[in-house]
């Protein structure tokens, strides 16, 4: 038996013993997710226990080094863990911008002190992070951001406004891009800083979206004191880290279109809604559209897989995250349009407890943001055209 | 799980094929064959070189003189051939003929494999009877006569039909016109009495034929595989053929795309290169992104075929569907972005479009394979 087989057996046994029964089913709604943080209200004792047990193993951040609380797993072991979790439909113990975004950036670019200060609380789900990137005047032109950080010796005083900050009203800390030097090329005067959301001068206001929900906020920074030891990497060199994080974010968003283990596929949902005639979906034009979508979805999954395999083998063109983000988000938007079509008017019921398609109208509207957040589809096309095809 | 990258050996084969096609069968060769209305439809000297390199036997077992390099390997050759629009018997004989015999042939029939590997025996698969690919719709009949059969019917869109030494023909030995059971595959000598083969000309200048079978008598040993049970191996053969056509489409689309991007970088209008226009940049970036999907799907389909994976049919159909769709996009955009030059015979870009359409239709277009994907997925 190989080491990996042993690891699989042990993992399976551990999950069997430690994953509470109620944590072994797909989320019924976004509200089932555990985000952790100072003010998080656990939905159940099982949810709290599941986070605690996984965090003890470091498996909320499986591939981070154990010295910072991570699981220390290899890529193969990490994959086995995910497979074994999918096998019993175990819920992710923690949704976290800390684990997904700022953690990897601190690991790669941060000082030892920053790693020790911030990584362990992220793993344990104690601190919830939000991302302060976009500004009212800096969306696609992110490098044009204006939030001003004035040098006051051992600290900065920051003034400005951030927008589209996911869950800023629920977050404990923010990682933000600020302008530390206005006199140089716009990309060369940006720093990535970290601060507590309880710092005086920080305030947030939720933005109501077309779905009626408010996952995003405006964040106002009014004479906010940020210590200089909370700069990730070097002062004025934040754009490199920002680009790294954007790449990371794109890879993450590109997975939105995939069907998670245990989830019904678009085709299965359409069959439930529309029914079969002679073994074929009863609406032939809808069937054609869903077949086309299914083919593209196979293509996207295989391309994501190939990109990882090529990166590992040192082949390929690299920098393919723009293409994966573009394809994945456009695919997810199509998926929800087709779901709305399949369920028909029943799928657009806006309210009520026994809607046949649940919160489909809200989810459908939420997907419209997929091709805007993390860089619009148009920005991804620009990146491909310029960086990969050399068009200019 | 197997990694979605080429092994060193597969990459070497790809490089060797690229060298051969680039030097010995550039696009100008196809142009010449077309202009001279060449009766053979390929250049024998080039075919000999391909055979010498072992390409004809890529899929054939070593025991029959091949190199048993697998579908991933042969797929690289098909893709590179697509880039230069190379005309050769490789697909009809090296892929379809070889695999038909490997899937269903008895020992004496398999002897033909040795001659396919040496390039001396050419085959052609005669299955389509209507303009649109419907492999299970077989009206050609094979009635018992003595210990053998007598065949009547007609076939169309038969690749290399007029140069083949052996025709592989689907005919009905029982059942109704659209029944899956009752189809039998036969090896037919095109010189036999009652067989007439007419070469037909297509926009791509490649070899296709119409085949008429009028009271063609064949022996019992002409049956390839089991009587009435031909649909099984035929479907498997079509999975293989579809994946290899997808590879050729990937090659020709990639080349058409590269040429289009290159043209955008040298063509000036309004005093600037047209590559500086965002409206055009986005169309190019979209095409590139689509080609990347095709690449992944084609490679995965070959790996599934080599592993005899139960997903192979699904993946082959998905690959052929997507490759066909993207070939149509890229060749249409290629002509459009070349502007007026794209409409001239002098520029090569139009040749890619004219090869793409027949290749898209061959063994089923986007719609045929999208329908099959839906059926295989249970909807």
Interface residues (C-beta under 8 A of the other chain):
Chain A: X265 X267 X268 X270 X271 X276 X279 X280 X281 X287 X288 X290 X291 X292 X294 X295 X296 X298 X299 X300 X302 X303 X305 X306 X309 X310 X312 X313 X315 X320 X323 X326 X327 X378 X380 X381 X382 X384 X385 X386 X388 X389 X390 X391 X392
Chain B: X3 X4 X5 X261 X264 X265 X275 X276 X278 X280 X281 X282 X284 X285 X286 X288 X289 X292 X293 X294 X295 X296 X297 X299 X300 X314 X315 X318 X321 X322 X367 X370 X371 X373 X374 X375 X377 X378 X379
